[in-house]
Amino acid sequence: MKKSLLALAALASCGAALAQSSVTMYGILDVSVGNYTGGKFALNGGKADRSSYHTPSRFGFRGTEDLGNGLKANFNLESNGMGMTTGSLGGNLFGREAWVGLSGSFGATRFGRTSSFGTQGHARFDLNGISYSSAMDQAGISPVTWYGSSRRDGQLQFVTPNYGGFDAGVSVVLAPNNNTSTTQQSSSIRANYGAGPLAVGYVAESKRSAAHRTAQAIAGSYDFGVAKVVGGYVVSETVAKGKGTYIGAVAPVGAFKVGMQYARNSQTDVNATELFANYALSKRTTLYVDYANKGGKGTGHSYAMGVLHAF
């Protein structure tokens, strides 16, 4: 009888521990086929199968532990998906995300390799989900790809709680990013507002090498119901000191979404136009078609069709 009671007590203890912590596996699979020519669009000299044209394939693990009194410990490990190499992500298994942090009524922290404030704050203003055809990226003014990457090594971030749609954050990169040949520490700030149909965001990041400069971006979007429009102004960090503007619109038509985006870099004389459409087979599976045309220096075009599944 005593052994039975002890066994039940042990099981109850395990159940309580499991209830206080959780680990979730997630991922995205994106497979496409298309054509890439000229300039930055070149890939294997022309036609080629390409995994992850729209959204980088990946898999990862995220977890949280309840420490009591509203305090939680969190972590995220995220790796490359199929058809991708580890070279651009530092050659590490979890080269996309590898961080730990705390969250509570004070806000949230992250420390390790994690996405930049440019990505966290401004990816939502790219109406096509940061596709390879992204007009802002191809024109060289996307905050998501400042310094050639959407992630930072050795980064400490703090973000406030959301107050009526507003949140702000500050981060410090404690070590240079070996993947992009940066040579000094940097810091960044962000401020976001989103309530109802309106969203506005600002982000700035100090330069990380003598050839770069402090980068800044401000953008906004408004959802009219029948269509969502977006616009922004960006001062890029690149050696060429690019800066420019972008606009875009997307409209839902039943299970379809169709849209366009245009970006112009006024200092490098590059412009890009992006057209896209997708069809939601379910909440997790989407068919898509993307097209982009790049004008000015580095002229080229790109198009692809594929299927994206999130789990």
SEVEX-126874 format. One line per 2 residues: number of its first residue (from 0); for each residue x, z, y of C-alpha. Coordinates in pm, whole numbers, plus 50000, padded with zeros to 5 digits. Example, Ala and Ser with C-alpha at 12.3 -4.5 7.8 and 13.67 -1.06 7.14 Angstrom:
0> 51230,50780,49550; 51367,50714,49894
This chain:
0> 50000,50000,50000; 50281,50095,50238
2> 50460,49766,50161; 50143,49574,50238
4> 50103,49751,50570; 50467,49683,50659
6> 50426,49315,50573; 50115,49287,50790
8> 50296,49460,51075; 50586,49218,51048
10> 50352,48918,51051; 50171,49055,51354
12> 50502,49104,51531; 50607,48743,51459
14> 50272,48615,51583; 50312,48806,51909
16> 50662,48666,51958; 50543,48310,51895
18> 50255,48359,52136; 50504,48453,52410
20> 50719,48141,52371; 50667,47775,52292
22> 50868,47457,52239; 50718,47110,52276
24> 50863,46778,52165; 50771,46475,52376
26> 50882,46120,52431; 50822,45764,52548
28> 50870,45440,52356; 50884,45119,52558
30> 50954,44780,52397; 50942,44450,52585
32> 51057,44090,52594; 51136,43891,52909
34> 51372,43682,53115; 51641,43792,53360
36> 51841,43561,53585; 52071,43587,53881
38> 52219,43879,54072; 52131,44226,53956
40> 51870,44088,53718; 52131,43925,53492
42> 52120,44051,53134; 52307,43881,52850
44> 52306,43559,53051; 51933,43488,53032
46> 51648,43542,52786; 51676,43859,52580
48> 51472,44126,52414; 51495,44440,52621
50> 51377,44784,52524; 51251,45000,52807
52> 51191,44742,53079; 50915,44946,53237
54> 51001,45308,53158; 51323,45430,52990
56> 51256,45523,52627; 51340,45886,52559
58> 51266,46195,52357; 51308,46558,52447
60> 51226,46920,52399; 51087,47152,52664
62> 51017,47519,52618; 50910,47834,52793
64> 50923,48206,52718; 50698,48463,52881
66> 50922,48745,53005; 50634,48950,53139
68> 50508,49032,53489; 50456,48662,53560
70> 50821,48572,53500; 50907,48287,53261
72> 51229,48138,53124; 51222,47759,53089
74> 51444,47486,52949; 51445,47109,52904
76> 51663,46890,52681; 51606,46514,52706
78> 51789,46232,52531; 51807,45854,52537
80> 51549,45658,52346; 51580,45357,52121
82> 51778,45057,52237; 51970,45260,52493
84> 52333,45366,52506; 52472,45700,52613
86> 52741,45550,52835; 52534,45551,53153
88> 52431,45909,53087; 52771,46059,53036
90> 52796,45995,52662; 52601,46314,52591
92> 52323,46355,52336; 52100,46516,52599
94> 52233,46309,52886; 51902,46281,53069
96> 51812,46647,53106; 51987,46968,53002
98> 51888,47267,53213; 51757,47624,53205
100> 51566,47811,53472; 51322,48079,53576
102> 50974,48050,53728; 50724,48293,53869
104> 50535,48382,54184; 50855,48321,54383
106> 50876,47958,54275; 51104,47793,54018
108> 51475,47739,53959; 51674,47495,53747
110> 52043,47495,53664; 52233,47227,53473
112> 52188,46850,53451; 51850,46765,53595
114> 51669,46502,53802; 51745,46476,54173
116> 51509,46571,54453; 51496,46202,54536
118> 51345,46143,54193; 51120,46448,54184
120> 50983,46391,54532; 50967,46011,54561
122> 50911,45863,54215; 50538,45903,54282
124> 50566,45660,54575; 50680,45383,54341
126> 50341,45256,54228; 50478,45090,53915
128> 50652,45393,53770; 51015,45302,53854
130> 51009,44987,53644; 51322,44772,53606
132> 51140,44538,53844; 51109,44807,54115
134> 51121,44633,54452; 51281,44937,54617
136> 51554,44961,54356; 51633,44590,54364
138> 51657,44597,54744; 51895,44894,54718
140> 51678,45151,54898; 51522,45355,54618
142> 51567,45735,54656; 51539,45756,54278
144> 51870,45576,54223; 52081,45721,54504
146> 52443,45745,54383; 52354,45513,54095
148> 52163,45778,53900; 51840,45976,53906
150> 52019,46287,53772; 52286,46531,53890
152> 52535,46736,53688; 52598,47102,53770
154> 52292,47124,53994; 52118,47442,54106
156> 51765,47386,54237; 51502,47609,54391
158> 51143,47497,54464; 50876,47706,54633
160> 50526,47757,54491; 50260,47515,54606
162> 50082,47644,54917; 49767,47445,54987
164> 49930,47123,54875; 50270,47191,55035
166> 50596,47272,54859; 50963,47261,54957
168> 51297,47290,54786; 51672,47314,54826
170> 51947,47223,54581; 52325,47232,54556
172> 52541,47019,54329; 52825,47249,54228
174> 53038,46979,54064; 53094,46606,54124
176> 52908,46361,53901; 53168,46197,53679
178> 52933,45910,53596; 52928,45774,53952
180> 53282,45855,54070; 53165,46100,54335
182> 53430,46337,54456; 53266,46626,54637
184> 52982,46874,54622; 52654,46798,54793
186> 52323,46954,54888; 51970,46827,54931
188> 51633,46936,55066; 51282,46816,55005
190> 50934,46876,55147; 50613,46743,54990
192> 50247,46753,55079; 49963,46634,54862
194> 49594,46716,54899; 49300,46493,54820
196> 49383,46124,54874; 49685,46187,55099
198> 50047,46244,54992; 50360,46266,55209
200> 50720,46338,55114; 51062,46380,55277
202> 51401,46414,55109; 51761,46422,55229
204> 52088,46444,55035; 52437,46486,55178
206> 52706,46233,55092; 52921,46290,54784
208> 53220,46071,54872; 53388,45951,55189
210> 53246,45601,55145; 52887,45726,55139
212> 52668,45891,55401; 52382,46136,55411
214> 52073,45969,55266; 51717,46026,55381
216> 51371,45900,55291; 51019,45957,55412
218> 50713,45808,55246; 50339,45843,55225
220> 50044,45719,55025; 49668,45719,55061
222> 49413,45659,54788; 49103,45480,54917
224> 48942,45477,54573; 48924,45100,54548
226> 49300,45082,54609; 49600,45305,54674
228> 49852,45207,54941; 50207,45332,54997
230> 50479,45288,55254; 50819,45437,55331
232> 51145,45426,55525; 51481,45487,55357
234> 51838,45534,55477; 52047,45471,55166
236> 52370,45642,55061; 52546,45323,54951
238> 52883,45200,55071; 52699,44909,55235
240> 52500,45167,55431; 52170,45005,55344
242> 51844,45106,55503; 51499,44959,55505
244> 51127,44984,55448; 50881,44925,55169
246> 50507,44884,55126; 50279,44850,54827
248> 49926,44865,54691; 49764,44912,54352
250> 49399,44875,54254; 49214,44987,53939
252> 48985,44733,53775; 48827,44910,53481
254> 49106,44982,53234; 49334,44745,53428
256> 49562,44824,53720; 49707,44546,53932
258> 49946,44582,54221; 50232,44458,54433
260> 50525,44608,54622; 50765,44467,54879
262> 51094,44613,55003; 51349,44494,55258
264> 51702,44620,55315; 51772,44532,55678
266> 52146,44599,55658; 52231,44404,55344
268> 51984,44119,55402; 51813,44170,55065
270> 51439,44171,55003; 51241,44205,54681
272> 50880,44143,54581; 50725,44299,54273
274> 50398,44210,54100; 50261,44411,53809
276> 49957,44466,53589; 49885,44702,53305
278> 49601,44773,53066; 49537,45120,52922
280> 49452,45094,52553; 49428,45475,52552
282> 49560,45771,52749; 49894,45729,52573
284> 49934,45355,52508; 49959,45086,52776
286> 50023,44711,52778; 50207,44581,53084
288> 50335,44270,53258; 50595,44297,53539
290> 50751,44035,53766; 51005,44066,54046
292> 51172,43819,54278; 51482,43908,54477
294> 51566,43712,54792; 51862,43703,55028
296> 52201,43797,54886; 52198,43825,54506
298> 51893,43606,54459; 51728,43626,54119
300> 51409,43697,53931; 51291,43904,53639
302> 50978,43926,53429; 50873,44096,53109
304> 50574,44201,52903; 50567,44497,52673
306> 50394,44802,52532; 50454,45164,52630
308> 50353,45464,52418; 50390,45826,52530
310> 50370,46121,52292
